[in-house]
């Protein structure tokens, strides 16, 4: 089994991001893993639950799918002892996003939103405008995006259960659940915004969860990757799914047998790539810092699925098996 982790050119974003990439590693946890590499798919981690998935189209051109892309990463205090300040103002660093997109010549085809919280949704309207991507999300997610100025013609509502075919890839949309946090197993910033866009969100508490979706992206005739935006799931939704890559969030302490059930339900995937484990108060140009959930997740995966290869990426590193 070969783990291939590359760094594509990021000239123009600045020395900070370049240094962060240079410090990155990808570490397979289980040398006995049965994984044989991916076919027709590469994945790059944008930090938090941000993923860039590239597949090869039938015409030889690359198709790009983004999941929960968030480059700005403004400071919230989420992983501090006092937790996030709900009155933290929302901000979008357009200059940073522009430098990244221009350097990569990135033209995304789809953006997939798992839920409406600030660390998943804030940059999506501007990224949609710049890339022309179709954005999928629940009614609440799309209403929040409308309120933030997302292009109306690019919004596509999803409820979970959709299985969509595009040129060179497919997207399976699943009903899912947000992480259950704290002593009481609560969802932060809960709620929905049905019926139309609310007043323009100004602070992080204005971006409510709004329902949660999971997504499986499948390269036509090739590999598949299944992503969850929070450390919970609807187990019945996963029947028959056998992803090559499971993008698995850290956490899940309040979810019964979180890791074991998820790995069993998805057929013990060849690759498990942890997601949503870094302290996102740090800029994307800094090396990823474990917010406390990475090592417990590594241990849980090793115990439940020892033949799965546990691969840790640093910010903006690419994985192709």
HUJO-V490779 format. One record per backbone hydrogen bond with DSSP energy under -1.0 kcal/mol. NH is the residue of the N-H (numbers start at 1). CO is the residue of the C=O. If there is no record, write none. Layout:
BEGIN
[[NH | CO] [NH | CO]]
END
This chain:
BEGIN
[[13 | 10] [18 | 14] [19 | 15] [20 | 16] [21 | 17] [22 | 18] [23 | 19] [24 | 21] [33 | 30] [34 | 307] [38 | 320] [42 | 54] [43 | 319] [44 | 52] [45 | 317] [46 | 50] [50 | 47] [51 | 67] [52 | 44] [53 | 65] [54 | 42] [55 | 63] [57 | 61] [60 | 57] [63 | 55] [65 | 53] [66 | 110] [67 | 51] [68 | 112] [80 | 77] [83 | 80] [85 | 76] [88 | 85] [90 | 202] [94 | 92] [97 | 93] [98 | 94] [99 | 95] [100 | 96] [101 | 97] [102 | 98] [103 | 99] [104 | 100] [105 | 101] [106 | 101] [109 | 64] [110 | 64] [111 | 134] [112 | 66] [113 | 136] [116 | 209] [120 | 117] [121 | 117] [122 | 118] [124 | 121] [127 | 123] [128 | 124] [129 | 125] [130 | 126] [131 | 127] [132 | 128] [134 | 109] [135 | 154] [136 | 111] [137 | 156] [142 | 138] [143 | 139] [144 | 140] [145 | 141] [146 | 142] [147 | 143] [148 | 144] [149 | 146] [150 | 145] [154 | 151] [155 | 152] [156 | 135] [158 | 137] [161 | 173] [164 | 171] [166 | 169] [168 | 166] [170 | 218] [171 | 164] [172 | 216] [173 | 162] [174 | 214] [176 | 212] [181 | 186] [185 | 182] [186 | 181] [204 | 88] [205 | 86] [206 | 203] [207 | 204] [208 | 206] [209 | 189] [210 | 191] [213 | 114] [214 | 174] [215 | 227] [216 | 172] [217 | 225] [218 | 170] [219 | 223] [220 | 168] [222 | 219] [223 | 39] [225 | 217] [226 | 245] [227 | 215] [228 | 247] [232 | 230] [237 | 234] [238 | 235] [239 | 236] [241 | 238] [244 | 224] [245 | 224] [246 | 271] [247 | 226] [248 | 246] [248 | 273] [250 | 275] [255 | 252] [258 | 255] [261 | 257] [262 | 258] [263 | 259] [264 | 260] [265 | 261] [266 | 262] [267 | 264] [268 | 263] [271 | 244] [272 | 309] [273 | 246] [275 | 248] [276 | 48] [279 | 289] [282 | 279] [286 | 283] [291 | 277] [297 | 293] [298 | 294] [299 | 295] [300 | 296] [301 | 297] [302 | 298] [303 | 299] [304 | 300] [305 | 301] [308 | 305] [309 | 270] [311 | 272] [316 | 45] [317 | 314] [318 | 6] [319 | 43] [320 | 4]]
END
